[in-house]
Every structure is written in structure tokens, then in C-alpha cells.
Amino acid sequence: MAYGVKRGVKAPGDYSIVDMAGLALAGSAGIISALVTDYQQSGEASALFTINQWVVQLGAILGFGAVPLWMVVIGLTLLGAGSIFYFQPITRQGAFAQGFGLLAVMMTAVPSNLAGGLEAINDTLPGLEAPSQEVSVEGARVYRASYTPAQYVQVQNRAAKYDVHLTVNFPNGLPDNVDTMIRKGSLRGRLHNQDTGETFNLFRTAGGSLSQQGNSLVIHAGVPARSNNGKLWVRVEAQGYAIEITSYDAALGQRVDWTVDMTPSSTPLFMQRLNKSYWF
């Protein structure tokens, strides 16, 4: 028997409701497979989180509440099921490939949900802390900076920052080395400035500091500010703990002493993430 004889391809108009339901399920399976692949390979850079942000923003405009990640997954799955009526695959294998390819294209087009590194609170530009020059004025010693007035103005005009001192407490400690957990995706964190819309990765530094003290992680960073007062948000995800989301009303000129106490949990992180709304 020649290969392909049992494909079961029907003529146009011969497809029943059962046939179309099978094709829809195959298309949905293709979407789910692509979702799992993207989520496993991309981690927190998965386009799924960016789509969740877009859905939350649209929901806010339309008056909906926070949309959790599982609703986005269901929506994309239904998109895969409904796409068969447009692309009209004639086999379940084709429907599966079509669903997988459709989401692959979407994930490629959607930008990654990456956040910048935490900045330092010190505004001194590299090279501007140059040695002073000693001059004598009527027998007294006076020290004069060696940089030019133009450079000095540049430093003074840099954006103001909230001085953030964040302590994340893990009552039972961390199950593994911090760097290993970050690499595996079992430790993630974001800091969001609601006023400016900027989001930073708690565990990626661009001048900020991160240290471990016993069962706590201590983070010191400067968060760019647009006004004298602003609301900051933090989300911390760690294996063995419940995802924690909390906010702080920050003010310029006042140190932000912020403590986040994690709650032990036996629920796997991937299940917790599905029930959270990733709006930052």
C-alpha cells in the first residue's frame, strides 16, 4: 500500500462537525505546544508575559479587572482552535502544524518582556571624580576639582532618583545558591515605578548592589524619579515561597526602607504564575 493512502482527506463540503472539532483540537494542541516551548526556553523573557501586559492594559481601558496569565493562555488556545476556519487545514497533522506555526510567528513578533538592571543611587559620572588640584590662596590650602564647569553642570542635571533599600526575607532560607536559582528561573524579581512606567530586574544590576545576609537578600539601588512622590511596586518569585507583590509610596530625599517578607508555599511556581496578572 502506497504511503499517504490512509490520509482520509475529504472533498470540500464533506467535513462534519466531528471532523471540524478534531481539527480545532489539533490546532489548539499546536498552540499549547508552542506556548510550552516558548515558556520553557525563554523563561521570564517569554512573549507570553508581554501579551499579558497588553491584555491588562486593554482590560483597564474597557473596565475589566486584572487578567491572570491563565486567561491569556486560554485565549491563545481558542485562537488556535478558531484559526482553522481561516486557514482550513484538511488533516489534523496540518492543523497541529498550523497552530504551532501561528503562535511561533506571534511570539517572534512580540517583543521580549525584559527589564533593565538596577541603577546606583550615586550620580557621579565615570571620570568626574578625578583628583583635585591644590592651589594656595594667602597661605591657606584650597582644593579645586580638576573637571570643567560644563561637566559639573552635566552631573547636577542628571535625573533624580529614589534611594531604595530593599530587604527580602526568606524564613526558611533559599533552597539553592542565588546565582543558580536566577539562572534556572526559580528566583525572579521586578521593581516597577508606576509614575514613569519603568520596570527593573531586581537581580540584574547596572550599578546597584545585591548581597545575601543570612536568610535575606539586601538590594540597594537608585530608581529614576519624575516627581517628588511616586508609587513603587515589587514582585518577588522564589521556589518554595508564595509570589509576593507589594507597593511602597516613595519620596525624594527620603530613604526607602522597604522590607518584603516571603511566605513559604508548597505550590509549584508555574501554577502560581498562571494565577497571577503580569502587568509589570
C-alpha positions in Angstrom: 0.0 0.0 0.0 1.4 3.4 -1.0 2.3 5.9 1.6 -0.5 8.5 2.1 -3.4 6.4 1.1 -4.9 6.5 4.6 -4.7 10.3 5.0 -8.5 10.4 4.9 -8.8 13.6 3.0 -12.3 14.6 2.2 -13.8 16.7 -0.6 -14.9 20.2 0.2 -18.3 20.1 2.0 -17.9 16.6 3.3 -16.4 17.7 6.7 -18.8 17.1 9.5 -18.9 18.8 12.9 -16.9 16.0 14.4 -14.2 16.5 11.7 -14.0 20.2 12.4 -13.9 19.7 16.2 -11.0 17.3 15.7 -9.1 19.8 13.5 -9.9 22.6 16.1 -8.4 20.4 18.9 -5.4 19.7 16.8 -4.9 23.4 16.2 -5.2 24.1 19.9 -2.7 21.4 20.7 -0.3 23.1 18.3 -0.8 26.4 20.1 -0.3 24.8 23.5 2.9 23.1 22.4 4.3 26.4 21.1 3.4 28.1 24.3 5.1 25.5 26.4 8.2 25.6 24.2 8.4 29.4 24.4 7.8 29.5 28.1 10.5 26.8 28.8 13.1 28.2 26.5 12.6 32.0 27.1 11.8 32.0 30.8 10.9 35.5 32.1 11.7 36.8 28.6 8.7 34.8 27.2 6.4 36.8 25.0 3.5 35.4 27.0 4.2 37.9 29.8 4.3 40.8 27.3 0.9 39.6 25.8 -0.4 39.5 29.4 0.7 43.2 29.9 -1.1 44.2 26.7 -4.3 42.4 27.7 -4.2 44.0 31.2 -3.8 47.5 29.6 -6.7 46.8 27.2 -8.8 45.5 30.1 -8.1 48.7 32.1 -9.4 50.7 29.1 -12.5 48.6 28.8 -13.1 48.5 32.6 -12.0 44.9 33.2 -10.1 43.8 36.3 -6.6 42.3 36.3 -6.4 39.5 33.8 -4.4 36.5 35.1 -1.9 34.6 32.9 -4.2 31.5 32.6 -6.9 33.6 30.9 -4.3 34.7 28.3 -3.3 31.0 27.7 -7.0 30.1 27.2 -7.5 33.0 24.8 -4.5 31.9 22.7 -5.7 28.3 22.7 -9.1 29.4 21.5 -7.4 31.5 18.8 -5.6 28.3 17.6 -8.9 26.4 17.5 -10.7 29.2 15.6 -7.8 29.7 13.2 -8.7 26.5 11.3 -11.8 28.2 9.8 -9.4 30.8 8.2 -6.5 28.6 7.1 -8.7 25.5 6.6 -6.2 22.7 7.1 -7.5 19.3 5.7 -5.7 17.0 8.2 -5.2 17.0 11.9 -1.4 17.0 11.4 -1.8 20.0 9.2 -4.0 21.7 11.8 -1.4 21.0 14.5 1.4 22.4 12.4 -0.7 25.4 11.5 -1.4 26.2 15.2 2.2 25.7 16.2 3.4 27.9 13.4 0.8 30.6 14.1 1.9 31.0 17.7 5.6 30.8 16.7 5.1 33.8 14.4 3.3 35.7 17.1 6.0 35.0 19.7 8.6 36.2 17.2 6.7 39.4 16.5 6.0 40.2 20.2 8.9 41.9 22.0 10.5 40.2 24.9 9.4 41.2 28.4 12.9 42.2 29.6 13.6 44.7 32.3 16.6 46.9 32.8 19.2 46.5 35.5 19.0 48.3 38.8 21.0 51.6 38.8 23.2 53.0 41.5 22.0 55.9 43.7 25.3 57.8 43.1 25.0 60.2 40.2 28.8 60.7 39.8 29.7 60.1 36.1 32.8 58.0 35.4 35.9 60.1 35.2 34.4 63.1 37.1 35.7 62.0 40.4 39.2 63.0 39.2 41.9 64.1 41.6 41.7 67.6 43.0 44.4 70.2 42.3 46.0 72.0 45.2 46.3 75.8 45.0 47.5 78.4 47.5 45.5 81.5 48.5 47.2 83.8 51.0 48.9 80.9 52.8 45.8 78.7 53.0 45.4 75.4 51.1 42.3 75.3 48.9 41.4 72.2 46.8 39.9 72.7 43.4 38.3 69.9 41.3 40.0 69.2 38.0 36.9 68.7 35.9 35.4 71.6 33.9 32.3 73.6 34.9 30.4 72.1 31.9 31.0 68.6 33.2 29.9 69.7 36.6 26.6 71.0 35.2 26.1 67.7 33.5 26.3 65.8 36.8 23.9 68.2 38.5 21.3 67.9 35.8 21.1 64.1 35.9 17.6 62.7 36.8 16.7 62.5 40.5 16.3 59.0 42.0 14.6 57.4 44.9 17.1 55.9 47.3 15.8 52.3 47.6 17.0 49.9 50.3 15.0 46.7 49.8 15.3 43.7 52.1 13.7 40.4 51.0 13.3 37.9 53.9 13.1 34.2 53.3 12.1 32.5 56.6 13.3 29.0 55.5 16.2 30.3 53.5 16.8 29.7 49.8 16.9 26.1 48.5 19.9 26.7 46.3 22.7 29.2 45.5 21.3 32.6 44.5 23.1 32.7 41.1 22.0 29.1 40.3 18.3 30.0 41.1 18.4 33.1 39.0 19.9 31.1 36.1 17.3 28.3 36.4 14.4 30.8 36.7 13.4 29.7 40.3 14.2 33.2 41.6 12.8 36.2 39.8 12.0 39.8 40.8 10.8 43.0 39.3 10.7 46.6 40.6 8.2 48.9 38.8 7.8 52.7 39.0 4.2 53.3 38.4 4.8 57.1 37.8 7.3 56.6 35.0 6.2 53.2 33.8 9.8 51.9 34.1 10.5 48.3 35.2 13.7 46.9 36.6 15.0 43.4 37.2 15.8 43.1 40.9 18.5 40.6 40.3 20.3 42.3 37.4 22.5 45.2 38.3 23.7 48.2 36.3 25.4 49.9 39.3 23.0 48.8 42.1 24.1 46.3 44.7 22.8 42.9 45.7 24.0 41.0 48.7 22.9 38.0 50.8 22.8 38.3 54.6 21.7 35.1 56.2 18.2 34.3 55.0 17.7 37.7 53.4 18.7 39.4 50.1 19.5 43.1 50.5 19.2 45.4 47.5 20.4 49.0 47.3 19.6 50.9 44.1 18.5 54.2 42.7 15.2 54.3 40.9 14.7 57.2 38.4 12.0 59.6 39.6 9.8 62.0 37.6 8.2 63.7 40.6 8.7 64.2 44.3 6.4 61.3 45.2 5.8 58.1 43.4 4.4 54.6 44.0 6.9 51.7 43.6 5.9 48.1 43.1 7.9 44.9 43.7 7.2 41.3 42.7 9.3 38.5 44.0 9.1 34.9 42.9 11.1 32.2 44.6 10.9 28.4 44.7 9.3 27.2 47.9 7.5 30.5 48.5 4.3 32.3 47.5 4.7 35.0 44.9 4.8 38.3 46.7 3.5 41.6 45.2 3.7 44.8 47.3 3.9 48.5 46.9 5.7 51.5 48.6 5.0 55.2 48.5 8.4 56.7 47.9 9.5 60.3 48.3 12.6 62.1 47.0 15.2 62.9 49.7 13.8 60.2 52.0 15.4 56.8 52.1 13.1 54.0 51.1 13.5 51.3 53.8 11.4 48.5 52.3 11.0 45.0 53.7 9.3 42.1 51.9 8.6 39.0 53.9 8.1 35.9 51.8 5.6 33.2 52.8 6.5 29.5 52.5 4.4 27.6 50.0 4.4 24.1 48.5 2.6 25.2 45.3 4.8 25.0 42.3 5.9 28.3 40.8 4.5 27.6 37.4 1.0 27.1 38.9 1.3 30.3 40.9 2.4 32.3 37.9 -0.6 31.1 35.9 -2.9 32.6 38.6 -1.0 36.0 38.6 -1.6 39.0 36.4 1.7 40.2 34.9 1.0 43.9 34.4 4.7 44.8 35.1 
